[in-house]
Amino acid sequence: MPELPEAETIVRGLRPTIVGQFVRRAEVLREDILREPRANFARKLRGRTVTRVDRRGKNVLIGLDNDAVLAVNLGMTGRLLSFPSAPRGPSPAGHPAVRFHFRGGGVLIFDDTRRFGTVECLTASEWAERSDRMGPEPLAATYSSRDLYSALGTSRSPVRSWLLDQRRIAGIGNIYANEALYLAGVHPRTQARQLTHPEAVRLHRSIRRVLRNAIRAGGTTIRDYRTATGEEGQYARRLFVYGREEKPCAKCRTPIERIVFGSRSAFYCPGCQPAPPGR
C-alpha cells in the first residue's frame, strides 16, 4: 500500500506537469472509486484550473481555483500517472478508473487495479474537517520527539499497530513502521506506553530518517506502485527487515523473523530488537 513517501513522490512529480492546467472534463470509467454520482463529480471538475498539488498523510491533494480539493487516496494499488497527451497503444495505466483531460491534450489518469483507492472532490471546509481527524505529520518541523513520547504514553497498543493508526500519526504504513522500529531497536509488539523516553527519541529519529530516505529514492515498489512518470521506486533494495523473513540482519546476521498480529505481518531482528522481560 502506498505510504507517505510514495504519496510525496507522486506530489512532487505532478506539480511541474499539472499546476495551471485547465480541466476540460473528468471521464469516470469506474464509478466505484467515487463517493458521489459520477455526474456530480464530473460537473465539479469541469472548467476548473489546478492551483496546487499537496499531500496530507497518504493522500494526494489537488487544489482547484474555486478552493475545492480533489482528494486522492491511493488505497492498495492506486497510481496517478501524468501524460502530455493521451497515451496511444499499450499504456502503463492498464486499469484506469478516472481520466482528467486538460486543455491542450494532457491527461492525468488515476489507475487502480484492485480499486480500493478513492477520488473525491471536497469543499475546503469538508477537507479541513477530515484533515483535523488525522494525526500530525511526522516530517513536520514542529513534530518533536517529546510529542511522540507523550502520545505513545496513552496507549496499550503494540507500537507497530500504533504507528499504523492514522489518527495517531499520519502517513506511516506497515513498510516504514517496520523499518523505523528496526532502526530504533524496538520490538514491534512492545506496548506503546512502555517505550522509554530514550526509545521514543530513537524512534522519532528513525521515523524521519526512513521517510526522508524513501522519498529521496522515489518510494518503495513492491508490486504496483509507480511514480507520476511511471517509474518504480528504488527504496526496496534498502529495506532492512520488511519482506526479508529468514534473511540475515545487516547488523548482527541474525535471521529476520516474521510475526502476525493485528491482521498484519511484522518483520524484526530478534538480535537487534529483543522483547524485554515483562513486555
Beta strands, then each sheet from edge to edge (+ up, - down):
strand 1: 23-28
strand 2: 50-56
strand 3: 59-64
strand 4: 69-73
strand 5: 78-83
strand 6: 96-102
strand 7: 107-112
strand 8: 118-122
strand 9: 257-261
strand 10: 264-268
sheet 1: 1+ 6- 7+ 5-
sheet 2: 2+ 3- 4+ 8-
sheet 3: 9+ 10-
end
